Structures are given as C-alpha cells and as structure tokens.
Amino acid sequence: MAAPALLLCARCDAWRLLMPNFDDPDDVFFMHLALHQAAQAYSQAEVPVGAVLVSQGRVVGQGYNQTRSLPDPSAHAEIQALRQAALTLGNFRLPGSCLYVTVEPCAMCLGALMHARVERVVFGAFEPKAGRLCSHPWPDDPAFNHRIRITAGVCEPLARQLMQQFFQARRRAATPGLVGFRAND
C-alpha cells in the first residue's frame, strides 16, 4: 500500500492526510462489503448507506442506515458498525481500526468516530450537504484530540449511483408513509 501523503483535497481546498492509492485491493474489497450493506438499506426503503469496520484485517462491525425502521435518529450505518465492533471487541475504543462507508460521514458520525479513536476512514461518495470529512471539513479543528486518516472516492461511482437511484425513485413514487421524507432529503 502507498504511504500516506499530505495532499490538497480537491473538494475542500484543505491540506489533509489522504491515502492516494484508490486501487488498493483491500480498500476495494471492504468497500464492496459496505456497498452490500447499503443495498440492504435500499431494500428496506432506508437511505442506502452502508459501513464496515475492520480491525487487524477482519470485519468486526457492519451496519446500514436504519433510522426509519428502528426508529432511531442515530441509527446511521457508521454508528451501527461502531456499536457492533465495540460489542465484538469488548471496548468502546477502536484504535487501529478502519471504517469503510459508502458516503462521507456526517457530524454525528464524525464525533462518534473521534470518540472511538478510529484510525482511518475510507468513503465512497462525497456528501455535499452534510459531509464533514472533506465537503465541510471538521477533522482539522484543533478542539479534536484525535486525527483520522482519510481516503476519499473509493468505488465512488457505485456509491453515488446507488444514492442517486434511491432518491430518484423516491421523488417519482412519492411513497406515502415515509414521515419526514422530502424530495430533497
């Protein structure tokens, strides 16, 4: 794997630690597992975001968005994967771990990742409205006492396409019963 490099992020014009090797076979493999989780969310009419948390080369947590089906506003894919990993490892701290998530994490999920001391986050699609790693960066805030290495854009076309298909279908169908669902959610 390529060594980490300090690069200028093309999305946010900030200097950040990015992993430039998007063709890393492990990243692609684990991102495909996260995409399978996202497909589960899609099949349950949830926003299709999936996450897989890896420690020492093995999956220790996985999850997909379940905010509407549980109902729980904190049931994002990243939180589900962190909860499962903490139970699996018997510790709320997850140093040395890597989270693979199909869409750039939001502020809530970034906070949980910081508290869990996740070492690295690999995400697929950028989230221009709520993403907090590159789109609206927070990790460089001096208030944070932990730094996360970021790899952006792994399997991005697949992750973006899944999200676009989901929201296009929602706008076309205007499915009743999805409380709080707006066309531009």
N, C-alpha and C positions, 0 to 999 in steps of 0.2 A: 504494500500500500504506500502511496505517496506520503511524504512527510507533510504535516500541516504547514500552511503558509499564511502570512498576513497579507490579505488581498483587499482591494477596494471593491466592496459589494456594488454590483451594477444596479441593484434595485434601490438601495437606500443611500448611496454615496458615503457610507461609513466604512472605516477600516475595521475589519473583523477577521477573526481566525476562521478561515474556511478551508475545507478539505477539497482540493481541486480535482481529485480523481473520481469523476462520476461513473466511471466504468468499473469500479471495484466490484468484483463478483459477489462478495458478501453483502455489500450495500444493496445491490440489485435483488439478491435472493431474499433478504429480510424485508425490503420494501414490497416485494411481491406478496409476502405473508401479510403485511399491513394492508395491501390492496384487497386481499381476500377478506380481511376484517371489514373493510369499507363496503365491500359488496354485501356482506351480511346486514350492515346498517341500511343500505339501499333497499334490500329485500323486505325490510321491516318499516319502510317509509320514514326512516331516520336520515338526517343529513349524512351522506356517505363519507365519513372519516374513520379510518382505521389506524390502529397503533400496535406495535410490537416492541417490547422491552427486552433487550438482550444483555446478558451478563456472562462473561467468560465463554462466549461463543454459543450459548444456548438461550432459547426463549424462556424467560421466567415470568412474563406477563404479557397479556394481549387484551385488546378490547376494541370496541367500536361505539360510536355515539348511540346513547340510549336515553337522551334527555326526555323525549316524549313518551316512550314506552314504560319507563320506570315509575312515575315521572320524577325527574331529579335534574335541576338545572346544572348540577356539577358533573353529570354523567357523560362527560366528553370522553372520547376514545383514549386520550392521553391519561386522564385520571383513572379510567378503568384499568388500563395497563399498569399504571403505578400501584394501584391498590392490590392487584393480583400479584405483582412482583414482590411487594412488601410482605404479603402473606406467605408467598413461596419461600422467600429468603429469611423471613422472621425478623426483618429490620426495616424501619421506615427510611433509613439512609441507604442509598443505592449507588455508592461510589464505584467508578469504573464501568458503569453501565451505559448503554446506548439506546436511545428511543428512536424508533423508525415510525414516522407518522406521515400519512398521505397529504396532509395540508398543514401549512405553517401554524404553529400553536398560538392561541390567544393569550391574553394577560393572565387569566386564571391558571391556565395550564403552565405557563412560564413560571409563575410563582411556585406551583407545586414541584416543577422540575428543579428549581433552585433549592427548595427546601429538602428535596430528596437527594440532592447532590449528584444528579445525573451528569455524567462526564460529557456526553456528546448527544446531539440531536441531529437526525437526518430527516429532512422532509422533502416531499414531492412538489406540490403546487404552492405557489405563493398565495397568501390571503390578503388582498389589498385593503380590505376594510378593517380587519381585526388582528392580523398577524403581528406578532411582537418580537420576532427574531430579526427579520430583515425589512419587512414592509414598513413597520413603525417600531424601530429597534429600541428595546429596553435593556438588553443584556449588558451593555457598556455602562449603565448607570452606576456611579461609584457607591451607591447605597447597597448594592448587592455584594455579598462577601463570597460569591462563588461565580466562576466563569464556566460557560458551556461552549464547547467547540460545536460549530455549526457546519453542516453540509446541506446545501440547498439545491433543489432541482433534480434529485434522483427519481427517475421514472415520472418526471413532471407531466409529460403529455397524457399518460394514462390517468394520473390522479386528477388533472384538470378536466379531462374529458368526462370522467365519472361524475364530478361535481356539476359540470355544465349540463349533462344529460338529466341528472336528477332535478335541477331547478327548472329546466325547460319543460320537463314532464309535469312538474307541479304547476307551472304557470298555465299550461294547456289544460290540465284536468281541473284545476281549482277545486281540489278534493275537499268536500265538507268534513268537518270533524277534526281537522288539524288546527286546534286552537293556537293562536299566536303565529300561525304561518302566514307570511305576507309574500307577495311576489318577489320582493327584493330582499328577503331574509338572507 
